[in-house]
Amino acid sequence: MYSACAVALRAGARRVVRRVPKSARALPRAVAARRQISTSAARSTDLTTRGMIVQTLSSVGSKREVQQYLSLFTSVSSQRFAVIKVGGAILTDYLDELCASLKFLYTVGLYPVIVHGAGPQLNRLLEDAGVEPQFEEGIRVTDAKTLRVARDLFLQENLKLVNKLEEMGVHAQPLTTGMFRADYLNKEKWGLVGKVTGVNKQAIETAISNGYLPILTSMAETDDGQILNVNADVAAAELARALEPLKVVYLSEKGGLFDAGGQKISAINLDEEYEHLMSQAWVKYGTRLKIKEIKDLLDTLPRTTSVAIIHPEELQKELFTDSGAGTLVRRGSKLQAVTSLSEFKDLDALKNVLIRDRETPDAKETVEKYLDFLKENPFKAYFDSSMNALAIVLPASEGRQATLATLTITKSGWLTNIADNIFTTLKKEHPSLVWTVKEDDENLGWFFDKADGSITRQGDVMFWYGIENGDEIVKLMKDFTQNGRAMLGNSNLESRLRQAASKPAGQQVRSYSTLARRPALPKFSISNRRGYLTQTNPNPPVGKQNASMDRPARVALIGARGYTGQELIRLIDSHPNMELHHVSSRELAGKKLEGYNKQEVIYENLSPEDVRDMEKRGEIDCWVMALPNGVCKPFVEAVWEGRKASGHKSVIIDLSADYRFDNKWTYGLPELVQRSNITQATQIANPGCYATAAQLGISPLVPHLGGMPHVFGVSGYSGAGTKPSPKNDVENLTNNIIPYSLTGHIHEREVSAQLGAEIAFMPHVAVWFRGIHQTISIPLNKSMTSRDIRQLYQDRYAGEKLVKVVGEAPSVKNIGGKHGVEIGGFEVDKSGRRVVICATIDNLLKGAATQCLQNMNLALGYAEYEGIPTM
């Protein structure tokens, strides 16, 4: 019996190396020398270092983002890059992840200043010694005995971190004494607790200039030599005040701050949002205190400094992408808003802003005419004091939606997130909005993040948000399809400038706006909520140079013509860096492939010999085997034979179950498998649909299993394919549910093998078309609360764009057409030793086609989510 997704397939089928930026040459000579050594190592055959960089940059974001932030971070003296506060729990539970992240920064020539605590470890030691830890107003009361234990512990933890880094090839220097000068905070109340009065910057600068990461403890000394205990958060804040870094990072197990609904807060602009936030009922206790402490800190630092609260595994993504991964807090910039040209203090400055990065023929004349247009029409402009970002909105009128007429943002505006600040304001003041962007805009992913839907026409993309009426959306799409940007009339400055640029003088190129060259993106995309679209990693992994920027990756699809096959064809059609070159189907040979628009493709009936010869000639970069179980072996062996003869190494993705149990193949579930394994793989077994949802639904609790999990799964009838059978007969399914393979299903064995724990699986098919719902009963080896379990899942899947953890049990009707998995429910029985969790997945997308594209992206050297609308 084939699995739901396998049957459907049967029916159808933040850079590897980096140069030292010019700005790094301004750093001390010893540091610059070490950075050159580090980047040279990245070019060497050190596969550990190279694999780490490939893994990181294929998952964090685009080359543009990484280069942009790296240039920013290396434009200041090394001690001003970042202060990172490491809590004691991180040293205990996430030491490997922390050191891997620090190694990456060190490899690319960045030297954060690390200060750590050891609070949880100290509590345990004191309790073991029979000493009850005492706190007053959240501050540890420290007597002589407590201080002695704390000092020994801090030295021990510091040495543990330093030794681990040294083992990984990172030079680290312990700075454990004389780093903080302090007075007693209140000797009568808290004992030997210090208030920092000074920081020894010289020792930090010397360590960095000698090529070492400085590792500090949060111990301070008085002028007469008395050691005092200082809270690590306080020490980090005082260190930041002394060094004025670009980033202050607090590493947290939770990975950020969360709102009332349990959703992670992506960014907070204090100037705009602080008072509103502090008035919210859910902002209380630790969250309220943390926000207040961060505001107090940032108020004393330059506006270029921001604070990030992040999980150690997501450090690179937070530092090197626009979207980040944790919670970013910055002072932001107070926005100004005007509704007439007379309110601008300097019209010449406004003209210069509208022209910047848009130097086209007759640009000045075009802008003058545009200002004349604004004099005669209502508008509202939003900008910061330095005009690093400017947005002009034309309000809604009869028969027309509110329109973002122009948006111009400098490099500084992107880096300091003023763009986000402006869009937050736009969404507050304009419930719905329409705007257009060039399809090759290098910041296109950011616009996708802000939109509910989009459509592409001849190089332009129209976005919208907040339009709930389906008829309005259809009308808007038709208008754009027929008229393109002209539908916006004279309101769109970009369109006016584009017309001017079409004159013979030729086109200019922008650096940080909306004209940078980029390949095509999806022709049409709409969803209720979009995540950040990661852009291309233009440097493929080692051995994968076929996926280069000079041409798209060439894909051959063997055996696909049904529901899942069409989804994969649609995804590849929308992918900016992949092209279908061959589609093989015995039944459809000679017919034109419908639904693929990049070029004409005719179905073929390829034999294994044809496949071998094509591999010999190096014609294909990725083979997708979309065949029933037990059928693809001759084709796979043909690829292997072609490899031997030519040395060409394409990637094979097998969508059947044939190689899921073969340890010579890489199992392609990116959320649970080391992504570095996939980036280096040339043969990948795509997981099953039921198996994907079940593993994601069980995996975080594997260490806590008290028995065998039972999975009750129900799939829509698309999983039974197009060949008529009782399982896809709608009349037979109406008012009915059909069980099948109730023991020994292939996915039962697959999940058990991957999790390393036996599970029981009972599949069923129902009357809806697409989507799977699983109810998973999991016995526990200890008593746990629903809240604890949900937090476990939120922590485990923090930053995973295709996994969404929700409170209530997810609904199968809401997962259709979405590219990820939703997990929720978390109902615990009265004993606390059994939990029921529900998971939903679209069997045709994340259960098959989307997951295949994730694996293709990683293996071919592209960003993992390229061409995939995220949850």
Helices and strands as residue ranges (DSSP letters): H 4-11, G 22-26, H 29-43, H 47-60, H 63-73, G 78-80, E 82-86, H 88-93, H 95-107, E 113-116, H 119-128, E 135-136, E 139-140, H 144-167, E 172-175, E 180-184, H 187-190, E 194-199, H 201-209, E 213-217, E 219-221, E 227-229, H 232-243, E 247-251, E 267-269, H 270-278, H 285-298, E 306-310, G 312-314, H 315-320, E 327-330, E 336-338, G 341-343, H 347-355, H 363-376, E 380-383, E 389-394, E 403-409, H 411-415, H 418-429, E 433-438, H 444-450, E 453-457, E 460-465, H 470-483, G 484-491, H 493-501, E 524-526, E 553-558, H 563-574, E 578-584, E 603-604, H 608-616, E 622-625, H 633-646, E 651-654, E 666-667, H 675-679, E 683-685, H 689-698, G 699-704, E 710-715, G 717-720, G 726-728, H 730-733, E 738-739, H 746-755, E 760-765, E 772-779, H 786-796, E 803-805, G 812-814, E 821-828, E 834-841, I 845-849, H 850-860
